[in-house]
């Protein structure tokens, strides 16, 4: 067993990337994700990778595009306003079927907002964000350890599906320090066979990477191919954690850092004899809608808790299909729902 | 005995191009491909095609090519070159791509001294979208968005991007050429070849600006457009070496 290391979430994310064989990172400073950029600057130097502090978020995502074109495992990160700037590049990555990992350590918005934790970028991450019909695999870690693990797995998922993978974190998880175990996962080989990558056409026909498809019907065919891929991802990659979902009157649904508070509220409620459970989606897309749908008619109420005005709650309602009541409690602008606030809401619903 | 003295470069595919009659892109494509062939680097070349009239360049070049978002061409080239320094990486950009929407990317890529080559085709107009004013459009020039001619008060000044870039220590070779005559085309070929040689020799960032004709959106015949470069365009954008090593 390797000893545990005390790291903040942003650093754990960086180490997860390094362990996964990430050899390219480009990023631009923005709070509250700066520890990640600084960590990648230091670690990529140590492992012989490439770090670039780019002139903008636009440049960063497009440098990642180039690194991915050339076959590297590549990552960029930012926080909410910077992620907005990257959306065009993310759409191109999907259109060109290029793997990449993008991390959003969310802060309060809209606009410049503040630098406190938020979950108000859920729609942007899960429903598209950029132009065109596309999906990202969206992972939502809830602890510093899971931030590392999600980042590590994100590179495999990205390569497997040739699609960008998005990690939706927040300022709380990015800044918070917790012990992290690196032992369970070893270093990866840095070269993965990517016959589509641009390496120079020696010994083969030239490769072309493009998303511009002007021929009659060609773009629709390309979109059908992408949609089939998204369907495969939806069938295979849903992840969620659940507690007491078989015998609860109220099931809380929360993701990311606020799921920790929701879990504490659930435990407190249970200790008081209240039948409360919890579903914590780990993949926000694909969303664990089947898990929710299957228990929808046996559950009296769902209570969705978010650090937003209510975004994931719409996906819960779609999954529940009107079979039971869906309620919501959220805080905005960087405020965090407390255990007591959630308890009060539970008590009001029972 | 017959001897082959002229043929299509191997790097240039034998396909019909979409360029308008009298456009300079076809000439520039050929010069680029000749330079790549002559330096023997086709099999390790990776091109980055722009958004603009040359958006379909990957259909014409017979080596590895990727597209890039509008203006982000040098950032994409940076990512490729840093991952694969042994490859020869170039971006091919028009004046809208390089001198308007991608101004930050070209300046910072040049300033980092990335060992890439930039082929910058300046025809002073947005051709692909129907002839709007470009950052390089000359004062008084009529376009779709400057019907009475570019008004310096309303539209600002034409930008001399190569002169701006030349002050950056990261830029090792910058030359402005033209393809409006046979003589200038030969000179353009030499400049393009030197730019690639600069990269092959690991000297650093190289850029060639090529003044090119757009008869359609200049409202001229092909011959008039070539003459306009001689009499007007090259007067404002002087042809010659701007920086070398």
Interface residues (C-beta under 8 A of the other chain):
Chain A: X23 X24 X26 X50 X52 X54 X55 X56 X58 X59 X60 X62 X63 X64 X65 X66 X67 X68 X69 X70 X71 X72 X74 X88 X89 X92 X96 X198 X199 X200 X201 X202 X203 X206 X207 X208 X209 X210 X211 X212
Chain B: X42 X43 X44 X45 X46 X48 X49 X55 X56 X58 X61 X62 X63 X64 X65 X66 X67 X68 X69 X72 X75 X76 X77 X78 X79 X80 X81 X82 X83 X84 X87 X88 X104 X105 X107 X108 X112
